[in-house]
């Protein structure tokens, strides 16, 4: 067993296949290490998965003939040994159709042979050229369901008219005038639909988890504010001794009552959101299991039984805004302290009314349609004094292009000296929305505080590499969000236009893919302490343009 572990690939954990050795001395399957390094192609550096040693450029891999020989010898030894008890098929297992006597567990089922094979008897499918073309799937007891009961042929066709699997003879006889395609073609179409449904579920899970987190923060803030209001009110009422003791008790009781009411509302919604997340994840697992089915016929047989995705029972997001908890109670009680007995009777109603006006965050939708967003449209123009000297501004300073030569700008203390970046003239507060047309070679769409560093190429200057800026980097093959030099992959189909929605006072920053519909790419919930400025980072040879929306 120890020998087998030594000869195992650290990536796939299986016996080495076509073993190769890196310059640092570690060995891997050739296909495993190439796949690993293909993922690092964009960074231009390649590391050993075991010791993290970096190589530049990509090394040329040579076959390790000694390890290859040892692996082959171990395989021969393993084939000569008797199978362990757990290798034999039990009542619930799929047995090998070729084994005689006590049958071994099947490793794969063949949809062409309509038989299942253990590891030993499966080898012919890997060695014989005609058998290599056969379709192998996970072991299945339902292979005979692939046979047409009428013609005793394998059902490789699908009748869209009758929504059933058929054989070729069926397609030219009783299904002659029907809309028929190959089972593989129908599977491809249904697989695409399944993928879209999973994307919808996953997006809803993501949105609902964000909403749940906001509610949890809301409960903490609500309880903290209520506790502080009680503490402050008690301190003020203590100063008024006997005359205010009754009023203190009344106010405290009202605060607690209102706190209990609002916390109850928040917790009720939390429970509903948690239930919806659980249900959505369950449905996603159900769809994943169907998606992973290797047998086309089983897939198509089970596909119609999928239950439709129910609509969300709540808003997909919360519209955050400045909220009032119990702070106003403290201010009202402070006013009462100076007026004493003369105003006790008239302020009793006033204080209790303020307590009842506690403002709690409940689901309120952000803008949904593009028309809704355009109500907050903000015209953005770029500040030439901040632009790197190789950035050309045009279209009324709304478009920026990365050139290969200086643009003869005068020296200015606000200019980015190394990073290909530029800021807007306009500061952004309140609710704002703008759109950026991004080039295919890479653009960072960002917002930043004005005091971001400008000189040099350190993280203090680059959008998204510090705590003063937030950046969605758009490449031809995907999106990545950066804040404080932390990279977050963003799922979603790439679009040439990105929409940015900012609610400064609520601390909400959202990026959208703009098309016929608005698709949320990434949302930030934070606290902005300064006015923000729009910015872009343009990579070599690319462009970005702030669109006219009015």
N, C-alpha and C positions, 0 to 999 in steps of 0.2 A: 504493500500500500504506500509506504514511504517512497519507494522507487517511482511509483506512478505519480505521486505528488510532485516529485522533482522534475519529471518529464511533462508536467502540465503547463499550459499557457497561462500566465498571470491575468490575461484579459478575459478569455472565454472559459478558463478553468477546466478545459478538456485536454486530452492528450495532444501534444504538439502536432500540427499538420503542416508539412513543408517548413520545418523550423528554420528561422533566421536569427542572427545575433547582432545586436546594436553595438556601437562603439564603446559603450559603457560596460559591456559584458553580459547583458541580460538577453534572454532568448524568448521569442514569441512565435505564434503562427504567422506566416507571411501575410495572410489576408487580414488578420486581426490588427497587426501593427500598421499596415498600410491604411486601413479604415480609420484607425486612431489619428494618424498623421494627416489624412485628408481633411479631417475636421479642423486642424490647425493651419490649413493652407492660407486662410485669410490673414492670420497674424504673421506669417512668414517665419515662424520658429517652430521647432519640433522637439518635444520632450519625451523622455523615457517614462512610461506609465508607472514603472516600479521605483526608480530612484530620482525622477524628475530632472535628470540631466538634460540640458538644452543643446540642440544641434542646429547649426546654421552654416551652410544651406542643408536641405534635406539629404540625409545620408543614402548612399546606394547600399542596399541590403544584399548580403551574400548568404547562400544556403549553408547551414551547419550540418555537414554530412555525418559527423559523429553522432549527434543527437538524433538525426533522422534514422540512423541504423539502430540505435538503442530503442527508439519508439517502435520500430517494426518488430524488433525482437520481443518487446513487451506484449505487443498485440498477439504474436504467435503463442506466447506462453499463456496469455489470457484465454485464447480459443481452446487450448488443450485442457484447461481446468474445467472441472464439473461446475455447472451453474449452481448458484446459491438457491436456497429454498424460495427466497423472495422473487427469484426470476421466473418461477413457474406460474402459469395462469391459474387464478382462483375463480370462484363462481362469478364474481363481478368484473373480471378482467376479460379483455379480448384475447383469445388464444390464437397462436400461429396455426394456419391451415395446413402447413406442410409437415410440421413435427408429427412423429409417430410416438405411440406410448404416451408418457406424461408430457403435455404440451407446454412450451414456454410462452411467456407473455409476448404479444405482438408489439413490435416497435412502430410499424407503420401499416396502413391499409392502402392498397392500390385500387384506384377507381377504374383502371383499365382491366386489370386481371379480376377485379371483384373478389380479392382475397387479401388476408392479413398475414404479415410475415414477422417472425422474430428477427433479432439482429443478425443471426447466422444466415438464415434463408433470405434475408433482404439483400445480401451482398451482391447477388446476381443482378439486381436492378441497378447497382452502381457500376458493375463491370461490363454488362452487355450493352452494346450501342443501341439496339432497338428498345430495350427495357428502360434505358435512361430517359426516354421521352415520356414514360408513363407518369401519371399524376399521383403522387404519394401524399396522403393526409394522415392526421392523427388516427390511431386505431379506432375503428367503428364497428359496431355490431349490426348496423343498418345498411350494409352494402347491398343486400338483395332488394332493398327499396328502390335502388337505381335501375332495376330491370323492369321493362315494360311487361305487364302481365298479359298483354294481347299478342305481342310479337316476340317476346323473350329476347329483346334487344336492350342494350344500354341506352338509357334516356339522356341524350345529349342536347336535346332541343327544348325550347320553352314556348308554349302557346300563350301569347299575350291576350288573345281573345278570350280563352277559357281560364287563363291564369293557372296553368299547370304544366308540369314537366312531361315531355313526350319523347318517343324515339323518332328516328329518321323516317321509318315506315309510316308512323302516325301522321307525320307532317305532309306526306304525299297521299294519304288516304282520307280518314275522317276529319283531319284538320287541314285539308288541302287549301281551302280558300281563307284560312285564318291568318292572322298576323303572327308569324313564327320567327324566332331568332334562335341562335345558339344559347345554351344555358350559360356559357361563359360571358356572352355579351350582355345577357339580362342581369347576370350577377354584377358585372361592372357598373351598370346603370344603377342598380339598387345599392351597391356599395357606395357610390357617390352620394346618393340620397341619405344613406345612413351616416356618412361622414358629416354632411351638413346638419343633420339632426343632432349629432354629438357636439358639433361646434356650438349649436344653439344652447344645448344643455350646459356645456362647460362655461359659456359666457354668462348664463344665468346664475350658475353656481358662484362664479367670480363676483358678479354684481351683488348677489345676495350676501356673500361673506363680507363684502365691504360695508353693506348696509348694517349687518349685524354688529360689526366692529364699531360703527358710529353709534349705534344704540347702547352698546356697552360703555363707551366713553360718555355718552349722555347721562347714563344712570350714575356714573361716578361723579360727574360734574353736578348733577342735580342733588345728590346726597351731600356732597361737600358744601354746596351753596346753602342748602337747608340747615346743615349743622352750624355753619358760620353765622347765618342769620339768627338762629336760636341763641347762640353764644353772645352775639352783639346785643340782641334785644334784652336778654337777661341782665347784662351789665348795665344798660341804661335804666331799665326798670328798677334795679337794685338801688340806684341813686335816688329814686323817687319814693323809696320806702313804702309805707302803708298805703298811701293814696294810689300808687300804681300797681300794687301787688295783683289785684284782680285783673287789671288790664294785661299785665304780663302773662298771666296764666291763659287768658283768652287768646292772645296772639300766638303763644307757643302751641296751643291746641290746634289753632287753625293752620299753622304752618305744617305741623305733623300730619294733620288730616289731608291737606292738599298734597304734601309730599307722598303720602301713602297712595293717594289716588293716581298721581302722575307716574310713580314708580310702577304701580300695578299695570297701567296702560303700556308702559315701555316693556315690561317683562312679558306681558301677553303677546305683544308683537314679536319679541325675541323668540318665544316658543314657536310661533307660527313660522318664523324664518328658519329656525333650526330644523323644524319638521320638513320644510320645503327643501332645504339643502340635503337632508337625508334621503328624501324621495327622489330628488334629481340625481344624486349619486347612485342610488339603486338602479334607476332607469339607465343611467350611463353604463353601469356595469353590465346590465342586461343587453344593451346594444353592443357593447364591446365583445361579449361572449358570442353574439350572433355574427359580428363582423369578423371574428377570428375563425369562424367555421370554415374548414377547408373544402367541405363537400358542397358543391353548387346546389345540388338538389335539396339537401337538408336546409341550406340557407334559404332557398326560395320557398321551401315548404313551411318554414317557421316565420318567414318575414311578414306575411299578412296578419299573423296573430299578435304582432306588436301593438300594444295599446297606444292610442294617440297621446301626444304630449299635451297635458293640460296647461291652460293659461296660468300665468303668475297671479297669485292672490294679493299682490301688493305692488307698489311702485318699484321699478327696477333701480331706483336711486333716491337719495334724499337731497332735497335742496336745503343746504345749510345756510344759516343766516345769523346775524347777531341775536343772541337770546337773552331773555330776562329770567332770572330765577327768583331769589329772595332778597337780592341786594337792596332793592327799593324799600323793603320793609325796614331795614336798618336806618335808612335816610329819613323815612317818615317818623320812626320812633324818636330819632334825634331832634326833630322839630317839635315833637310833643313835649320833650323835656323842658324846653324854655317857656312853655305856655301853661303848664301845670293844671290846676283845678279848673280854671276858666274855660279851657278848651277840651277837657276830658270827654264830655258828652258828644261833642261834634267830631272829635277825631276817632272815636271808637269805630264808627262806620267806615271812615276813611282808611284806617289801617287794615281792617278785615277785608275791605275791597281790594287793596293792593296785594294781599296774600293770595287771594283767589285768582289773580291775574298772572300767576307763574306761567312762563312760556317754555314749553317742552318741545324738543325736536321730534316731530312725527313725519312719516313719509310724505314728502312733497316733491313732485317730479322736477328734475332739471329740464331745460328745453329739450325737446325730442326731435322735432323736424328741423330741417334747415331753415325754414321760415321763422321758427321760434328763435333759433340762434341769431339770425340776421337782425333781430330787434336790438341786439346788443353789439352790433358790428362797430368796430373801431378802425378808423383809417390809420394805417401805419406807414410812416416814411422813415428812411434810414439816415442816420447822422454821419455825414462824410468825415467829420472830425474823429470818429471812432473807428473808421474802416482801416483795415490793414492796407498797406500801400499797393498790394497787387490785386486788390478787389476793385472792380469797375462798377460804379453805380449808374443806373440808367432808368428809363421810364419814370421820370420824376422822382428819382431816388427811392423807387419801390422795388427795383430789381438789382441783384448783385451777381456778378460773374467773376469767377476766379481766373485771373489772367496769368501769364508767365513773365510779365514785366511790370515795373513800378508805374503808377499812374500820376506821378509828380505832385502828390499831395504835400501841402506844407506841414511842417512839424507841429504836433499838437500833443499836449499832455494826456488827452483822452484816447489816443490812438492805440490799438492793439499792435504791438511791435513784431510778434512772431506768429501768433495764432490767426488763421484766416477767418476773422470774426468781425461783426459790425453790430451796433446797437440802434434801436429806434430813437427818433427825436422825442417821441411822446412818452410820458410816464403813464403807468397803468394802475388805476385804482377802481374800486367799485366792480361792476359786472362788465366785462369786455369780451368780444369775440372777433377773431381774425382768421384768415386762411392764407396758407403759403403753398405756392406751386413749387415742388421740389424737383431737382434734376436727378437723373438716374444714377449718377456716379457718387452720390452721397452728400447729404445735407443734414446738419443738426438744427432742429427747430427748438428755440430756447426762450426762457424768461430769466431775468437776473436782476439783482440789486445793482444800483449804479456804482457802488464802491468796489466792484470786482476788480482785481488787479489787471493791469494792461501790459506791463513790460515783461517779456520773457515767455517761456514755454512751459512753465510749471503748472501743476494742477490748480494753483490759485487763479490762473488766467483762463483755463479752458472751461467752456460751458459744461456743467454736469460733473466736473471733477472736484467740486468744493461745495460748501454749505451755503453758498450765495447764489446758486444758479441751478436750474432744472432743465434737462435737455432730452428731447426725443430724437435719436439719430436714425435717419431714414436711409437705408441702402437699397440696392436693386432687389435684394433677396429677403429683406425683412426689416424689422424695427427693433431697437434697443433703447431702453430708458436709462438715463444716468442722473444720479444725484449723490453728491459727496463721494464721487469716484466709485460708487457701487452700481454695477451693471444689472439690469433687470430685463430679460428677454420679453418681448411683447408679441403675442400671437396675432394673427390677422393678415388677410391678403393685402399686398402692397398696393398703394394708390399714389397717383402723382400729386394729389392735393391733400394737405393735412389741415384740419381745423383746430384752433386752440380757444378754449373757453376758460375765462378767469373770473372767479368771484373772490375778489381780494379780501373783503371783510370776513367772508366765511372760510377763507383758507382753502378754497377749492381750485385746483388746476387740472383741466381735462384735455386730452388730445383725442381727436376723432379722425377716422378715415372718411373723407367726403366723397360721396357718390350719389346715387339716387336716394339712398338712405344714409343717415348718420350712424356710423359704427364706432362705439367707444373703443379706443386702443389702450389707454392708460389714464387713471385718475389719481391725483395726489390730494391728500387731506392733511393740512398742516396749519401753521400760523405764520402769516407774512408780517414782518416787523417794519418793512420799508416799502415805498412805492416800487413797482417793478417796471422793467423795460423789456420789450421784445428784442430778440436777437437771433442771428443765424450764424452757423459755422459752415462755410462752403469748402468742400474738398476739391482737390486739383481737377480742373476741367469741368466743374459743375456750376449750376446756377440755382438761384432761389428768387422767387418773386412774391411779394405781398400783394394779394389780389384786391382789386377794387370791388367792393361789395354793395355800393349804393349807386 
